[in-house]
Amino acid sequence: MAYKTHHSVVVIGGGNGGVSIAARLRREGVEDIAIIEPRSQHYYKPLFSHVGGGTARRSTTVRSQASVTPKGVDWVRDAVVSIHPGENAVVLGKGTRHTYDHVVVCPGIQQNWEAVPGLVDALATDAVASHYDFDLVPKTSQLLHDLTHGTVVFVQPPGPSSCAGAAQKPMYQACDYWRATGVLADIRVVMVVPDPSIFGLDHIDRELERVIAEYGIEVRTSTALREVDGGSRVITLGAVEGTGESEQLHYDVLNVVPPQSAPDWLKGSDLAAADDDGGFVEVDTRTLRHPRYPNVWAIGDAAATTNSKSGGALRDQAFALAKNLTSVMRGGRPTELYDGYSVCPFTVSRSTVVFAEFDDQGNAEPTIPFWKSMYRENRVSWIFDRHILPWVYWNLILKGRA
Ligand SMILES: Cc1cc2nc3c(=O)[nH]c(=O)nc-3n(C[C@H](O)[C@H](O)[C@H](O)COP(=O)(O)OP(=O)(O)OC[C@H]3O[C@@H](n4cnc5c(N)ncnc54)[C@H](O)[C@@H]3O)c2cc1C
């Protein structure tokens, strides 16, 4: 069969957003869809935090890309290097040009490890890790498990971030483990966060602050990691804004979530808003359609939506986008509106979760409306986050059924 280079719908990225939207479109009866995705492995990233915190095995977070690609969808194994919305075309790494009637842009967010001087070199030492990377997450798990005394620092970066609060999750789980093994008192735990409070929503902050006090965690608010000296195990911290005093801290273990941004090739395209220096794809935040290119749509971490970036947000976005795109393909209008919902399940111990659900205005938006206190630390949310959601992801979300 000839290699097809035109598709009715091209989906850029076969991650959480790309696979779930392709599957939903298939269920809506759309044919001739291609996913462009360079990786051979597909990850369920929310479980990375559990792996780092010692409550899941890494093998449970990964499946082959072939096994999650929906039936009837072409998988083009390559990366997009440029998009030309005026010509309805994308150019791939191997030089091929693919054209489309509609394109869904969802290549995720870019991790900028080199943005912090010294970090890349420090990651090669035996004291620095990150649970935001499939290859590094076992190191996070091992380092936290083996620590019995000294100083451990966890870093959440400023700027856009994929599930920002996930930076904190392995810390709480590790503290619970250290408390159970009797060494918590011998470990100085420091959490660096970019915002003025631990999360930014009053009711969630109160829950987290209670746990933080119980574990004796030191929190550096409005602070960013400026530099890492992996040789002497010293980090430099500074104010996120302005020129406050910098602080130097010695660490025995350092777990870093890197600064993130829109992918470079997207920043250089015409898809970002003129006044948006972040480079994320401009969309109507409710219909998820591009305002200047009506056959361009975007969801997930790469979209300039106003919600907090998360898989939970994506689930609702994919639902709205599938309805809107099929409606437009059949001559209608986009009428299904995404409401800005997002979620961050904080694993505050190895058996409980603070389940933060909120909209893009910061209002609480519980999935179970009559359970108003669902966000409070509880065991049911843990079971949901650790056991039920991964099953739902592999079996329903990626198949366009949820
Ligand atoms: C450690 C961690 C914990 C998290 N915890 C939670 C949680 O508890 N709850 C929650 O709801 N969310 C959580 N998230 C966020 C969630 O995983 C993301 O919001 C979600 O994966 C975003 O989906 P996406 O499709 O936009 O991007 P991704 O899932 O990252 O997929 C993007 C895909 O695009 C591909 N790609 C990249 N560049 C190109 C290119 N140039 N051409 C073609 N393809 C390309 C990539 O290979 C990738 O497969 C977490 C994220 C992390 C990292």
The ligand as an ORCA input file, in Angstrom:
! r2SCAN-3c Opt
* xyz 0 1
  C       5.063     13.206     36.987
  C       3.718     13.629     36.502
  C       2.608     13.404     37.278
  C       1.343     13.775     36.840
  N       0.266     13.529     37.650
  C      -0.966     13.804     37.198
  C      -2.101     13.471     37.984
  O      -1.986     12.939     39.084
  N      -3.331     13.762     37.494
  C      -3.498     14.346     36.274
  O      -4.644     14.575     35.862
  N      -2.438     14.698     35.508
  C      -1.191     14.425     35.938
  N      -0.099     14.726     35.167
  C      -0.297     15.500     33.928
  C      -0.673     14.633     32.727
  O       0.153     13.504     32.636
  C      -0.546     15.510     31.494
  O      -1.373     16.643     31.677
  C      -0.939     14.789     30.238
  O      -0.108     13.679     30.005
  C      -0.857     15.737     29.047
  O      -1.227     15.045     27.904
  P      -0.749     15.559     26.482
  O      -1.343     14.624     25.484
  O      -0.988     17.000     26.352
  O       0.824     15.349     26.540
  P       1.619     14.000     26.698
  O       0.819     12.980     27.407
  O       2.936     14.400     27.260
  O       1.799     13.490     25.214
  C       2.471     14.245     24.247
  C       2.973     13.286     23.181
  O       3.426     14.046     22.082
  C       4.614     13.465     21.599
  N       5.366     14.501     20.910
  C       6.180     15.427     21.458
  N       6.697     16.207     20.506
  C       6.196     15.770     19.335
  C       6.371     16.173     17.990
  N       7.189     17.192     17.679
  N       5.710     15.502     17.034
  C       4.879     14.473     17.331
  N       4.689     14.044     18.604
  C       5.345     14.694     19.576
  C       5.298     12.943     22.834
  O       6.224     11.898     22.505
  C       4.129     12.436     23.660
  O       3.857     11.075     23.436
  C       1.183     14.381     35.581
  C       2.315     14.628     34.779
  C       3.560     14.245     35.223
  C       4.772     14.477     34.341
*
